[in-house]
Amino acid sequence: MADPELYRLTARAAVNLLRRGEVTPAELIAAAATRIAATDGALNALPTLCLDRARDHAKRMAAGRASRGEGAGALYGLPIAVKDLNPVAGVRTTQGSPIFADDVPARSDIMVETLEANGAIVVAKSNTPEFGAGAQTYNPVFGTTANPWDTSKTCAGSSGGAAVALAAGQVWLATGSDLGGSLRTPASFCGVVGFRPSPGRVATGPESLPFGLLSVEGPMARNVADCALMLDAMVGELPEDPRSLPAPLTPFQAAVDAPVAPARVAYSPNLGILPVEREVAEICEAAVRKFADIGATVELACPDFADAPDTFQTLRAAGFATSMAEFYINHKDKLKPEIIWNIEKGQRLTIEEVGRAERARGALFHRVFAFFRTWDLLVTPTAIVAPFDKTQHWVTEVEGQRLDDYVAWLTFPGAITLAACPAISVPCGFTRAGLPVGLQFVAAPRAEARLLSAAKLFEDAAGLASGLPIDPRPPR
């Protein structure tokens, strides 16, 4: 009989027990199943379970180790959740859309294949907005996912189910994806860690558009060290993804095991592009001072992101018009209004507008790259607001500034997306209402190890990681 309290373990602690044979994958699957059953009725984070598949996987893993002396990869049989945008072979994968409500793919995404080859066992699919569009996790297939810190609040999105499952202790690790903050914002809203790697660091696909550099897949966890563990299990060059990068010679976990303090930290309260809710701004400003305590020089500084909102909106719309053309033509009646708006926005773009946005992104990349010749780290709030009511679909106003569409508030994390930089959200405090707030750290392109090192030092100074997992909390 599995110890139901196993869900409280960190991912690295669970893997150490697996490695030493003190716990089995089957016992962890049972612990996850028990915790999901106890908490998901209030949360709706993991609407699709694949426990029989997971148990069969664990048996095959055990048989392979017994008969052939095979290892179990970096994760040794640790159960994880996979976002419902990513195919998992033999498991219902809806993408949050009625179009795919009954789809059961024959093959997994290569990111999932990589994780499974490195010892992960998939136990569930995490909820996401329709096609991952928008930073609020609701869809017509499964409904709305609630924030465990206050079940009347949103968990954000689009990796909302993943963030909630981690915060509630349903799984130890979860995959997320990020175009406009889709794993960073839920991490902030749910008090967990979300890591957006550099484009190509995590191979994905097969995709109809395999050369895109805006959306990436990345790890989500309850703490920075667990995030590094998962990233090590996700990376590697695969020919099926032409963007993919080789795995680093030194594992990313080394950066959190022997972290080095950044020398110069730049702080920007708003990237110069959008207001930030006053209470969130105050919490983040107080938190960033912890870098001074660990030996870094902290100053107000920021690259020029002034044209980032227009650039992001244009390139995102062009991507929607390209990638979702078939759905628009054949299933427009099954698409939510925001997606239709975004596709049609892309269809109206001229080649001059797209070309101008591509040139602007190139110039922004070079400005940011030059910035990191001087600064080790750029720090900002992760999100411009704290968690809001889960019935509200998107942020319409911040500090008196009206936001005209569902993408507008996402241009804040989207500005970092344009620069192709790795970024991580780490919990930094709580609002007076007890809701989590995340601080975003950004490093130079492909400097994931430096980023993880700084994030670990900050996490240790902040002292918030031990507060998870939590039981779902009703509205106050």
C-alpha positions in Angstrom: 0.0 0.0 0.0 1.5 3.3 -1.1 2.1 6.0 1.5 -0.4 8.7 0.5 1.9 11.4 1.9 4.4 10.7 -0.9 2.8 13.6 -2.8 4.6 16.0 -0.4 8.0 15.0 -1.6 9.9 17.3 -4.0 10.6 15.8 -7.4 14.3 15.4 -6.6 13.6 13.7 -3.3 11.1 11.3 -5.0 13.7 10.5 -7.7 16.3 9.8 -5.1 14.0 7.3 -3.4 13.2 5.7 -6.8 16.9 5.4 -7.6 17.7 3.7 -4.2 14.7 1.4 -4.6 13.0 2.7 -1.4 9.9 3.5 -3.4 8.5 2.2 -6.7 7.0 4.0 -9.7 3.8 2.1 -8.9 3.7 3.5 -5.4 4.1 7.0 -6.7 1.4 6.5 -9.3 -0.9 5.3 -6.5 -0.1 8.4 -4.4 -0.7 10.7 -7.3 -4.1 9.0 -8.1 -5.1 9.3 -4.4 -4.2 13.0 -4.3 -5.9 13.8 -7.6 -9.1 12.1 -6.4 -9.0 14.1 -3.2 -8.4 17.5 -4.7 -9.4 17.7 -8.4 -13.1 18.0 -7.8 -12.5 21.5 -6.5 -9.8 22.4 -9.1 -10.4 20.6 -12.5 -6.6 20.6 -13.2 -6.2 17.1 -14.6 -9.5 16.2 -16.5 -7.9 13.3 -18.4 -6.2 10.5 -16.4 -4.3 7.7 -18.0 -3.5 5.6 -14.9 -3.8 2.2 -16.6 -1.3 3.3 -19.2 1.0 4.6 -16.4 0.8 1.3 -14.5 1.6 -0.6 -17.7 4.5 1.7 -18.3 5.8 1.1 -14.8 5.6 -2.6 -15.3 7.5 -2.5 -18.5 10.2 -0.3 -16.9 10.6 -2.7 -14.0 10.8 -5.7 -16.4 13.4 -4.0 -18.5 15.5 -3.2 -15.4 15.2 -6.7 -14.1 15.9 -8.7 -17.3 18.4 -6.4 -19.1 19.8 -4.3 -16.3 18.5 -1.2 -18.1 18.6 2.2 -16.2 15.5 4.3 -15.8 16.7 7.6 -17.1 17.0 10.8 -15.1 13.5 10.5 -13.7 13.5 6.8 -12.7 9.8 6.3 -13.1 8.5 9.7 -11.7 4.9 10.4 -12.6 4.2 13.7 -14.5 1.4 15.5 -16.2 1.5 16.6 -19.9 -0.4 19.7 -21.1 -3.4 18.8 -23.2 -2.0 20.5 -26.3 0.7 17.8 -26.6 -0.2 14.4 -28.0 0.3 11.4 -25.7 0.0 8.1 -27.6 -3.2 6.3 -26.8 -4.5 9.1 -24.5 -7.4 11.5 -25.3 -5.8 14.8 -26.4 -8.4 17.5 -26.9 -6.4 20.7 -27.1 -9.4 22.2 -25.2 -11.4 22.2 -28.5 -14.6 20.5 -29.6 -12.9 19.8 -32.9 -10.6 17.4 -31.1 -12.9 16.4 -28.2 -12.6 12.7 -29.0 -9.1 12.6 -30.6 -6.8 9.8 -29.4 -3.4 10.1 -31.1 -1.4 7.1 -32.2 2.0 8.9 -31.5 3.2 11.1 -28.7 4.9 14.5 -29.2 8.7 14.0 -29.4 9.0 16.0 -26.2 6.9 13.4 -24.5 8.9 10.6 -26.1 12.1 12.3 -24.7 10.7 12.5 -21.2 9.5 8.9 -21.3 12.9 7.8 -22.6 14.4 9.6 -19.6 12.1 7.8 -17.1 9.0 9.9 -16.9 5.6 8.2 -16.6 2.6 10.2 -17.8 -0.4 9.9 -15.4 -2.6 12.7 -16.7 -3.3 15.5 -19.2 -3.5 19.0 -17.8 -6.3 21.4 -18.7 -5.7 24.3 -21.1 -7.7 27.0 -22.8 -8.9 26.2 -26.3 -5.8 25.7 -28.5 -3.8 27.4 -25.7 -5.2 30.7 -26.7 -5.5 33.2 -23.9 -4.2 33.3 -20.3 -7.3 32.0 -18.6 -7.8 28.2 -18.4 -11.3 27.4 -19.5 -12.6 25.5 -22.6 -15.9 24.1 -23.8 -14.7 20.5 -23.4 -13.7 20.4 -19.7 -14.7 23.8 -18.3 -12.7 26.1 -16.0 -9.7 25.3 -13.8 -9.6 27.0 -10.4 -6.7 28.4 -8.5 -5.9 26.3 -5.4 -5.0 29.4 -3.3 -8.6 30.6 -3.8 -10.9 28.5 -5.9 -12.9 31.6 -7.0 -9.8 32.9 -8.8 -8.2 32.0 -12.1 -5.0 30.1 -12.4 -4.2 32.0 -15.6 -3.0 30.1 -18.7 -2.5 28.5 -20.9 -0.5 26.0 -18.8 -3.0 26.6 -16.0 -3.9 23.0 -15.3 -0.2 22.1 -15.0 0.5 24.9 -12.5 -2.6 24.0 -10.4 -1.7 20.3 -10.4 1.8 21.1 -9.0 0.6 23.5 -6.4 -2.0 21.0 -5.1 0.5 18.1 -5.1 -1.2 16.1 -7.7 2.0 15.5 -9.6 5.7 16.3 -9.0 6.5 17.7 -12.4 4.4 19.0 -15.4 5.1 20.2 -18.9 4.1 23.6 -20.0 4.3 25.7 -23.2 4.8 29.4 -23.6 4.2 31.9 -26.4 3.0 34.9 -24.4 3.7 33.8 -20.9 1.7 30.6 -21.0 3.8 28.9 -18.4 5.2 31.9 -16.6 1.9 33.6 -15.8 0.2 30.4 -14.4 3.4 29.8 -12.3 3.1 33.3 -10.9 -0.7 32.9 -10.2 -0.2 29.5 -8.5 3.0 30.0 -6.6 5.1 27.5 -8.5 8.1 27.7 -10.9 7.7 28.0 -14.6 10.7 28.0 -17.0 10.6 29.2 -20.6 13.8 27.9 -22.2 15.5 29.4 -25.3 14.0 28.3 -28.6 15.3 24.9 -29.6 16.4 23.9 -26.1 13.4 21.4 -25.9 12.6 19.5 -29.1 9.0 19.2 -30.1 6.9 17.9 -32.9 6.3 16.6 -35.5 4.8 20.0 -36.4 3.3 21.4 -39.6 5.3 24.6 -38.9 8.6 23.3 -37.5 10.6 26.5 -37.8 8.7 28.8 -35.5 10.7 30.5 -32.7 8.0 32.1 -30.6 6.3 29.2 -28.8 8.5 26.8 -26.8 7.9 23.9 -24.4 9.4 23.9 -20.9 9.3 22.5 -17.4 7.1 23.4 -14.5 7.8 22.4 -10.9 7.3 23.3 -7.3 10.9 24.6 -6.9 13.9 25.7 -9.0 15.9 22.5 -8.4 13.0 20.3 -9.6 12.7 22.5 -12.6 16.4 22.0 -13.5 15.9 18.2 -13.0 13.0 18.2 -15.5 14.8 20.4 -18.0 17.7 17.9 -18.0 15.2 15.2 -18.9 13.7 17.3 -21.7 16.7 18.6 -23.6 18.6 17.1 -26.6 19.0 17.4 -30.3 16.5 15.5 -32.4 16.6 15.6 -36.3 12.8 15.7 -36.4 12.9 19.2 -34.9 15.2 21.4 -37.0 15.5 24.0 -34.2 16.7 21.6 -31.6 19.9 22.2 -29.7 22.3 19.6 -28.3 22.1 18.8 -24.6 24.7 20.8 -22.7 27.9 19.0 -21.5 27.1 19.9 -17.9 23.7 19.1 -16.6 21.5 22.0 -15.6 21.2 20.6 -12.1 24.8 21.5 -11.6 23.8 25.2 -11.7 21.4 24.8 -8.8 23.7 22.5 -6.8 26.5 25.0 -6.9 24.8 28.4 -7.7 26.9 31.5 -8.4 25.5 34.9 -7.6 25.0 37.3 -10.5 27.2 40.4 -10.3 24.9 42.9 -11.9 21.1 42.7 -11.8 18.9 45.1 -13.7 15.3 45.7 -12.4 12.5 47.0 -14.5 9.1 47.5 -12.8 7.2 47.5 -16.1 9.5 47.0 -19.1 8.4 50.5 -20.1 5.3 49.2 -21.9 2.4 48.5 -19.5 1.4 49.5 -16.0 1.6 46.9 -13.2 -1.0 46.6 -10.5 0.2 48.7 -7.6 0.2 45.9 -5.0 2.0 43.5 -7.4 4.6 46.2 -8.2 5.3 46.8 -4.5 5.7 43.1 -3.7 8.2 42.6 -6.7 10.1 45.8 -5.8 10.7 44.6 -2.3 11.6 41.1 -3.4 14.2 42.1 -5.9 16.2 43.7 -3.1 17.1 40.2 -2.0 19.7 40.1 -4.7 21.6 42.8 -2.9 21.7 40.5 0.1 23.3 37.7 -1.9 26.0 40.1 -3.2 24.7 41.5 -6.5 24.5 45.1 -7.6 20.9 45.9 -8.3 19.9 49.0 -10.4 17.0 50.2 -12.5 17.7 49.4 -16.1 16.0 47.9 -19.1 16.4 47.4 -22.9 14.1 49.4 -25.1 10.9 47.4 -25.5 8.7 50.3 -26.7 7.7 48.6 -30.0 7.4 45.1 -28.5 3.6 45.2 -28.0 2.8 46.0 -31.6 5.5 43.6 -32.8 4.2 40.8 -30.7 0.6 41.3 -31.6 1.5 41.3 -35.4 3.7 38.2 -35.3 1.2 36.3 -33.1 -1.7 37.2 -35.4 0.3 36.1 -38.4 1.0 32.8 -36.7 -2.6 32.2 -35.9 -3.7 33.0 -39.5 -1.1 30.5 -40.7 -1.4 27.7 -38.3 -5.2 27.7 -37.8 -6.3 28.4 -41.4 -7.8 24.9 -41.8 -9.8 25.2 -38.6 -11.1 28.6 -39.6 -12.2 27.3 -43.0 -13.7 24.0 -41.8 -14.7 24.5 -38.2 -15.2 28.2 -37.6 -18.5 27.5 -35.7 -16.5 25.5 -33.1 -13.8 28.2 -32.4 -14.2 30.7 -29.6 -14.6 34.4 -30.6 -11.1 35.4 -29.4 -9.5 32.8 -31.7 -11.6 34.0 -34.7 -10.7 37.6 -33.9 -7.0 36.6 -33.8 -7.1 34.7 -37.1 -8.9 37.5 -38.8 -6.5 40.0 -37.5 -3.7 38.0 -39.0 -5.6 37.7 -42.3 -5.8 41.4 -42.6 -2.1 42.0 -42.2 -0.2 43.2 -45.2 3.2 41.8 -46.2 4.6 45.3 -45.3 3.2 45.0 -41.8 4.6 41.5 -41.3 8.0 42.5 -42.7 8.1 45.6 -40.4 7.4 43.4 -37.4 10.1 40.9 -38.4 12.6 43.7 -38.7 11.5 45.1 -35.4 12.0 41.8 -33.7 15.5 41.5 -35.1 16.4 44.9 -33.9 14.9 44.1 -30.4 16.9 40.9 -30.3 20.2 42.8 -30.9 19.3 45.5 -28.3 18.6 42.8 -25.7 21.7 40.8 -26.6 23.9 44.0 -26.2 22.1 44.7 -22.9 23.3 41.4 -21.5 26.9 42.2 -22.3 26.6 44.6 -19.3 24.0 42.9 -17.1 23.9 39.3 -15.9 20.1 39.3 -15.2 17.0 41.3 -16.0 14.3 41.1 -13.3 10.6 42.1 -13.7 7.2 41.2 -12.3 6.0 38.0 -14.1 2.5 39.3 -14.5 1.0 42.8 -14.4 -1.9 41.7 -12.1 -2.6 39.2 -9.3 -5.1 36.4 -9.8 -8.5 37.6 -10.7 -12.0 36.2 -10.8 -12.1 32.9 -12.8 -15.3 34.0 -14.6 -13.4 36.9 -16.2 -11.8 35.8 -19.4 -9.0 38.4 -19.7 -7.6 41.5 -18.1 -9.5 44.6 -19.4 -7.9 47.3 -17.3 -4.8 47.9 -15.2 -4.2 51.0 -13.0 -6.7 53.0 -15.1 -5.3 51.9 -18.5 -7.9 50.2 -20.7 -6.8 47.0 -22.5 -8.7 46.5 -25.8 -8.3 42.8 -26.5 -7.5 39.5 -24.9 -3.9 39.6 -26.0 -3.0 43.0 -24.7 -2.0 42.0 -21.2 0.1 39.2 -22.6 2.4 41.6 -24.5 4.3 42.1 -21.2 5.7 38.5 -21.1 5.5 38.5 -24.9 8.2 41.2 -25.0 10.6 38.7 -23.5 9.4 36.0 -25.9 10.5 38.2 -28.9 14.0 38.4 -27.5 14.5 34.6 -27.6 15.7 34.7 -24.0 15.2 32.1 -21.3 13.0 33.3 -18.5 11.8 31.8 -15.2 9.0 32.8 -12.8 9.8 32.2 -9.1 7.4 32.9 -6.2 8.3 36.1 -4.5 5.4 37.0 -2.1 1.7 37.2 -1.5 -1.0 39.9 -1.8 -2.9 41.0 1.2 -5.6 38.5 0.1 -3.1 35.7 0.3 -2.6 35.2 -3.5 0.8 34.4 -4.9 3.0 36.8 -6.9 5.9 35.7 -9.1 9.1 37.5 -10.0 10.5 36.9 -13.6 14.2 36.5 -14.2 15.5 36.8 -17.7 19.0 35.9 -19.0 20.9 36.2 -22.3 19.8 33.7 -25.1 20.8 30.1 -24.2 22.1 31.1 -20.8 19.8 28.7 -19.0 22.4 27.6 -16.5 23.1 31.2 -15.4 19.4 31.8 -15.0 18.7 28.7 -12.9 21.7 29.5 -10.7 20.4 33.0 -9.9 16.8 31.7 -9.5 18.0 29.1 -6.9 19.8 31.7 -4.9 16.7 34.0 -4.9 14.4 31.1 -4.0 16.6 30.2 -1.0 16.6 33.9 0.1 12.8 34.2 -0.3 12.1 31.0 1.6 8.7 30.3 0.0 9.3 26.9 -1.7 8.6 24.9 1.4 5.0 26.2 1.4 3.8 23.7 -1.3 1.8 21.6 -1.8 -1.4 23.1 -0.5 -5.0 21.8 -0.2 -7.6 23.8 -2.3 -8.7 26.8 -0.5 -12.3 28.1 -0.8 -13.0 31.8 -1.4 -12.5 34.0 1.7 
